[in-house]
Amino acid sequence: MRKINIGLLGCGTVGTGVAKLLIDNRELLTARVGAHLNLKWVADIDTETDRGVRFPDGVFINEAQKVVNDPEIDIVIEMIGGEGIAKDFIFKAIENGKHIVTANKALLAGHGNKLFAAAAQKGVDLTFEASVGGCMPTIKSIRESLVANHISAMTGILNGTCNYILSKIGDEGISFQEALAEAQKQGYAEADPTLDVGGFDTAHKIAILTALAYGMEINLEDVYVEGISRITPLDIEFAEQFGYRIKLLAISKFENDRVEARVHPTMIPFDNLLASIKGTVNAITVSADAVGDILLYGHGAGMMPTASAVLSDIVDIARNILSGTVRRVPALSYQRENIRKIPILPIDDLVTHYYFRFSALDRPGVLSTISGILGKYGISLQSVHQKGRKMNGAVPVVMLSHLAKEADVKCALNEINALDVVSSEAVLIRIENEELE
């Protein structure tokens, strides 16, 4: 039986899961692939810590160069992460004719265009199912299952840490900082959570998906990103009174040859399928002309769910090797000559509905002053609510707008924030509700 040799770079949480599946499920994989997937090397700078995996003698080494330069290795799995040494090893492995499997969304979002070009030139596969959505078959669904569809929109909860924190704030009425501390205690958030709570991890993922869906180059630079650190229990409470829940959403839309790609806290109605997604789970809805709307749902992170997605890529490449084919499915869904540069809509040009919360002194005429400034910039209001509770001598004034342009909203808020009767910077949350449009 044919043996396909595999080298694994990085044996952290997910890398350990990959090794475990390759070793523990060896017979299952052989029966399904028709070849032996042989884990020849596992390289990590730490070879002393017990990973709970029974590696064959001599497999676990601390020499990554040995993996990428071994002429017998067919597939290199990159589980190092980051955009530094991982990039160098992948380029070297491609140069040496190795197929690549990675879950490194930051690397793909930042350098994917060059990596895919190098892989194409060398005639090797570069696969990345685990980079978006963990065990959810997000990449395969867009690239293969929906191949006959014009995709018009994607909206997703793509970061379990943020979803857990927002769920905690909403369920328990605790602050962002308290919810973050609990997420760190439970192991759902890193010691430095900036990538997650700042929205950057989600931006990496939607940049990749946007390229796949619309036939464009990966463009992380123009994706608008806003995190969740300013969301309070008060905003979640008000949102629910209006029939909404607040989620950190990745939103991508394609219309009139222009693309929206943005990440920010968003109010969505209770009957939206994503509104009920709680805890660390991920989910994404994809809208397309033939299938309508579909929902993918599952664990977006974790050792074994992510490792499962990595193994699906390994098996795809192994089957290609056995059949003597390479790059059977285009890495970015479209043939390379059909991938274009499509502009991403600047956030200032966005037109949507808005939630505003102002902390205003309880004085006559304050409401009319704020409303007047909004009206000056062409922002009309659906509703205005002034709550009786006081916070530091001010009362919350909540307003929901009709459709408005982001640039106009920013100008209005800058003017309102400068008023003596407004005690703190206004809170803005965008609303996604098709029934209002």
BAKOLLO-309396 format. One line per 10 residues: number of its first residue (from 1); their letters; for each residue y, z, x of C-alpha. Coordinates in pm, whole numbers, plus 32768, in hexadecimal, padded with zeros to 4 digits. Example, Ala and Ser with C-alpha at 12.3 -4.5 7.8 and 13.67 -1.06 7.14 Angstrom:
BEGIN
1	as	7E3E:830C:84CE; 7F96:82CA:8557
END
This chain:
BEGIN
1	mrkinigllg	8000:8000:8000; 815E:7FA9:807A; 8225:80C8:810F; 839E:80D1:80E3; 8445:81B8:81DE; 8569:828D:8171; 8667:8351:823D; 8739:8464:819C; 888C:84C5:822A; 88F8:861D:81B1
11	cgtvgtgvak	8819:8729:8122; 8907:87F7:8053; 88D4:883D:7EE3; 889D:86D8:7E69; 87F9:8663:7FAC; 86FB:877A:7F89; 86B5:870C:7E25; 867D:85A5:7E9A; 858A:8618:7FA6; 84D7:86F5:7EAA
21	llidnrellt	84A5:85D7:7DB4; 842D:84E9:7EC3; 832E:85E7:7F3E; 82C3:869B:7DFF; 82B8:8561:7D23; 8220:8480:7E2A; 80F5:8417:7D56; 81C9:83D0:7C22; 82B9:82FA:7CED; 819D:823C:7D94
31	arvgahlnlk	80FF:81F1:7C42; 8246:816C:7BB7; 82C2:80AF:7CE9; 817E:802A:7D7B; 81DE:809B:7ED7; 81EE:81E0:7F97; 8351:8266:7FB5; 8339:830F:8106; 8445:840E:815E; 8440:83D1:82D4
41	wvadidtetd	8579:848E:833B; 865B:859A:82AA; 8791:85DA:837E; 887E:8701:8359; 894F:87CE:844A; 88A1:8908:83C2; 872A:88F5:83F7; 86F2:8A6D:83ED; 873C:8AC4:8281; 860A:8ABE:81A2
51	rgvrfpdgvf	863B:89AF:809A; 8505:8A0F:7FD4; 846C:88BB:8025; 8330:888D:80F3; 839A:877A:81E3; 8288:86D5:82B0; 8292:8734:8421; 83A4:868A:84E6; 845A:85F9:83B8; 8580:86EF:83AF
61	ineaqkvvnd	866E:86A0:84CE; 87DD:86CA:8527; 8811:8569:85B1; 88AC:8489:84AA; 88CD:836B:85A3; 8753:8369:85C4; 873B:8321:844F; 8835:8202:843C; 87B4:8161:857E; 863C:8178:8539
71	peidiviemi	85C2:8010:8509; 84AB:808A:8422; 8599:8123:8322; 85C7:8049:81ED; 86AA:8126:811A; 87B3:8221:818A; 881D:8328:808D; 8977:83B6:80D1; 89A2:8516:8046; 8AA3:8596:8140
81	ggegiakdfi	8BD2:8565:8062; 8D3E:8535:80B9; 8DF2:840E:8152; 8DC3:8457:82C5; 8C79:844C:837D; 8BC4:83DA:8243; 8C89:8294:8245; 8C3A:8259:83B5; 8AC6:828F:837F; 8ABD:81A7:8251
91	fkaiengkhi	8B6F:808E:830B; 8A83:80BB:8432; 8951:80B9:8352; 89CB:7F7C:82A4; 8A09:7ED9:83F6; 889F:7F2D:844D; 8821:7E86:830F; 87CF:7FC0:8249; 87EF:7FD8:80D0; 88D1:80F7:8061
101	vtankallag	88BD:81F8:7F4B; 89E4:82E5:7F1F; 8A7A:83D5:7E22; 8BC5:83E1:7EDD; 8CC9:838B:7DD3; 8DF2:83EC:7EAE; 8D7F:82FA:7FBC; 8D3A:81E1:7EC6; 8E82:8211:7E0D; 8F48:8210:7F51
111	hgnklfaaaa	8E87:8116:8025; 8D90:806F:7F3B; 8E2A:7F14:7F4C; 8DEF:7F04:80C5; 8C97:7FA4:80AD; 8C1D:7EB1:7FA4; 8CA8:7D8B:806B; 8BED:7E00:81A1; 8AAA:7E2A:80DE; 8ACE:7CCE:8047
121	qkgvdltfea	8B0F:7C32:819A; 89DA:7CDD:822C; 8903:7C90:80FD; 88A5:7DF6:80A4; 88BD:7EC4:7F67; 89B6:7FE1:7F3F; 8968:80AE:7E07; 8A1F:81D9:7D74; 8998:823F:7C1E; 89C4:83B2:7C6B
131	svggcmptik	8B35:838C:7CC0; 8BA1:839B:7B52; 8B0D:847B:7A46; 89E9:8512:7B03; 88AB:84CF:7A3F; 895E:83FE:7937; 890A:828C:7972; 8A7B:8232:7970; 8A7D:812C:7A83; 893C:8084:7A0C
141	sireslvanh	89B2:807D:78A6; 8AF4:7FC7:78FC; 8A60:7EE6:7A08; 8918:7E8D:795D; 88E8:7F01:77F5; 8A45:7E8F:7788; 8A4A:7D53:785C; 8A89:7C72:772B; 8BAA:7D45:76A9; 8D21:7D35:76D6
151	isamtgilng	8D70:7EA4:7715; 8EBF:7F0A:7682; 8ED0:8080:76C5; 8E27:81AA:7767; 8E7F:8315:7724; 8DC6:842A:77D3; 8DA1:8596:782F; 8D35:855C:7997; 8D67:86AD:7A3C; 8C90:87D2:79D1
161	tcnyilskig	8D69:88D3:7A83; 8E9E:8877:79B8; 8DDA:8864:7875; 8D48:89BF:78B7; 8EA1:8A50:7900; 8F41:89B9:77C9; 8E1A:8A2E:76F6; 8E45:8B8F:7781; 8FBB:8B93:773B; 8F81:8B1D:75D8
171	degisfqeal	8E59:8BFD:7585; 8ED5:8D3F:7627; 9050:8D1A:762B; 9061:8D5F:77A0; 9152:8CC1:7898; 910C:8B95:7974; 90F5:8C74:7AA7; 8FFC:8D5E:79FE; 8F27:8C3A:7987; 8F30:8B9E:7AE2
181	aeaqkqgyae	8EC1:8CE5:7B81; 8D9A:8CF4:7A8F; 8D40:8B8B:7AE1; 8D41:8BE2:7C53; 8C6F:8D17:7C13; 8B6E:8C46:7B56; 8B67:8B3F:7C6A; 8C09:8A32:7B93; 8D47:8A1F:7C65; 8D7C:8A0B:7DDC
191	adptldvggf	8E3E:8B0F:7EA1; 8F4D:8A03:7EB7; 8F3E:896A:7D5A; 905E:8874:7D88; 8F8B:8737:7D72; 8EFE:87A7:7C25; 901A:885A:7B6F; 911F:876C:7BF9; 906C:864A:7B51; 9025:8590:7C96
201	dtahkiailt	8EA9:8596:7C78; 8EC9:8500:7B1D; 8FBC:83F9:7BA1; 8EBF:8389:7CA7; 8DC0:8351:7B94; 8E9E:8295:7AA2; 8F1C:81B6:7BBD; 8DB4:814C:7BFF; 8D61:811B:7A8F; 8E9E:8054:7A50
211	alaygmeinl	8E40:7F5E:7B61; 8CE0:7F39:7AD5; 8D50:7F0A:796E; 8E67:7E0C:799A; 8E0C:7D42:7ACF; 8F1F:7DC6:7BAF; 8F3C:7E5C:7D09; 8F25:7FD5:7D21; 9089:805A:7D0B; 909D:81D3:7D2C
221	edvyvegisr	9206:81D0:7DA2; 9294:816B:7C4F; 91C2:8255:7B77; 92A7:835D:7ADE; 9223:84BD:7B1D; 9284:860A:7A82; 91B8:874B:7A8C; 917D:886D:799F; 922A:8991:7A4D; 934A:899F:7950
231	itpldiefae	9269:89B4:781C; 9287:8B08:7770; 91CB:8BB7:7656; 9307:8B88:7586; 92F6:8A0C:75A7; 9186:8A09:754F; 91CE:8AE5:741F; 92E6:8A02:73A7; 9211:88CD:73E3; 90FC:8959:7307
241	qfgyriklla	91F5:89AA:71F4; 924D:8839:71F0; 90DE:87CF:71F2; 90C0:877E:7364; 9008:87F6:7499; 9089:87D3:75FB; 8FAC:8727:76FC; 8FE9:869C:7857; 8FA3:852F:780D; 8F76:83FC:78E3
251	iskfendrve	9005:82DF:7814; 8FDF:816E:7865; 9048:804F:7782; 905B:7ED7:77A8; 9146:7E06:76D6; 9210:7CCA:7713; 9197:7CB7:787A; 922A:7E0C:78CA; 916C:7F4A:790D; 91B5:80B4:78BD
261	arvhptmipf	910F:81AB:79A8; 917F:8313:798C; 9101:8479:79A6; 91AF:8598:78F6; 9182:86AF:77F5; 916B:8609:76A1; 9167:867C:7539; 9054:85D5:746E; 8FFC:8612:72FE; 8ED8:86EF:729D
271	dnllasikgt	8E0F:85C6:721E; 8E1E:8515:736E; 8CC1:8527:7409; 8D51:85AD:754F; 8DFC:86D2:74A1; 8CB2:878A:747A; 8C4B:876A:75E9; 8C5A:88C6:7682; 8BFC:8972:77C5; 8BA2:88AD:78FE
281	vnaitvsada	8B17:877F:7845; 8BAC:8623:7878; 8BCB:850E:7774; 8C68:83B7:775A; 8CA1:82C5:763D; 8CA3:8151:7686; 8D39:805A:758E; 8CC3:7EF1:759D; 8CC5:7DC0:74BE; 8B4F:7D9A:747D
291	vgdillyghg	8AD8:7F03:7472; 8C0C:7FB1:73E6; 8C25:8115:7468; 8B12:81C0:752F; 8B04:8323:75B6; 8A5E:8391:76F9; 8A2A:8508:771F; 8986:85E1:7827; 89A9:86BD:7959; 8AAE:8624:7A3D
301	agmmptasav	8A5A:86F7:7B6C; 8952:87E0:7BF8; 8835:87B8:7CEB; 8724:871A:7C1A; 87ED:8650:7B17; 88B3:85A5:7C2C; 877D:8579:7D04; 86D3:84CE:7BDE; 87E9:83CA:7BDA; 87CB:8399:7D51
311	lsdivdiarn	8656:835A:7D2E; 8696:824F:7C27; 875F:8190:7D2D; 8654:81BF:7E35; 854E:8133:7D4B; 862A:8009:7CEF; 8652:7FB0:7E5F; 84E1:7FE9:7EA4; 8484:7EF7:7D8D; 8576:7DF7:7E1C
321	ilsgtvrrvp	84D5:7E1D:7F71; 8379:7DEA:7EDD; 83E5:7CB1:7E24; 84A2:7C25:7F4D; 85F4:7C2A:7E9E; 8741:7CC1:7F00; 887A:7D01:7E33; 87CD:7C93:7CF3; 88CE:7D59:7C2B; 8A35:7D39:7CAD
331	alsyqrenir	8AAE:7E87:7D33; 8BF1:7E7B:7C6A; 8B53:7DD3:7B3C; 8C04:7C85:7B72; 8BB7:7B7A:7C74; 8C9F:7BB1:7D9C; 8D5E:7A6A:7D68; 8DB3:7ADB:7C05; 8E45:7C2D:7C62; 8FC0:7C2A:7C38
341	kipilpiddl	90EC:7D03:7C79; 915A:7D7A:7B21; 9292:7E56:7B0E; 9273:7FB7:7A8A; 937D:8014:798D; 947D:8103:7A27; 9479:824F:7971; 95EA:8225:7919; 9589:80F6:7844; 9485:81B7:777C
351	vthyyfrfsa	94C4:81CB:7606; 940D:82E3:7553; 943B:841E:7481; 94AD:8565:751F; 9498:86DD:74EF; 95C6:879D:7571; 95E5:8916:7592; 9739:89A7:75E5; 9789:8B14:762D; 98D9:8B30:7580
361	ldrpgvlsti	99C5:8C51:753E; 99C9:8CB4:73D0; 9B29:8C3E:7380; 9BBE:8B65:726D; 9BCC:89F4:72BD; 9AC5:89F3:73D0; 99CE:8923:730A; 9AD4:8821:72AE; 9B49:880C:7418; 99E9:87C7:749A
371	sgilgkygis	999F:86D4:737F; 9AE8:8625:73BF; 9A98:85E7:752C; 9940:855F:74D1; 99E3:847C:73CF; 9ADF:8405:74D0; 99BC:8372:7595; 9917:82D7:7462; 980B:83E3:7439; 97C7:842E:72CC
381	lqsvhqkgrk	9704:855F:725C; 95D8:8588:7177; 95FE:86FF:715A; 96BE:882A:71E1; 963C:898E:71ED; 96F7:8AC2:725F; 9614:8BEE:728B; 968F:8D50:7259; 95EC:8DEB:738C; 96D2:8E2F:74B1
391	mngavpvvml	967F:8E01:7620; 9781:8E87:7716; 988B:8E76:760C; 983A:8D10:75A8; 9772:8C7D:748A; 9688:8B52:74A6; 9701:8A17:73FE; 95EF:8915:73D0; 962C:87A8:737A; 9542:8682:7345
401	shlakeadvk	95D5:8529:7378; 9596:83D2:72E7; 954D:82BD:73E2; 963B:82D9:7507; 9660:8246:7661; 9613:8329:7788; 9750:82CE:7846; 9825:832E:7719; 9765:8473:76F0; 97A2:84D0:785D
411	calneinald	9917:8490:783E; 992C:8562:7703; 9866:8684:7795; 9937:8688:78D1; 9A6F:86AE:77FB; 99D0:87B6:771A; 994C:887F:7843; 9AB0:8899:78C7; 9B2E:8944:7787; 9B97:8AB1:77A1
421	vvsseavlir	9AD7:8AFE:7662; 9989:8A8A:76F6; 98ED:8B98:77CD; 97D5:8AD6:787B; 9763:8974:78BD; 96DF:88BF:778A; 9569:8885:7766; 94FF:8720:771C; 93A3:86BB:76AD; 934C:8556:764C
431	ieneele	9290:8518:7507; 917B:8418:74D4; 9145:83E0:7361; 90FC:8284:72DF; 9149:82ED:7178; 92B5:8329:71D5; 92E8:81CF:7269
END
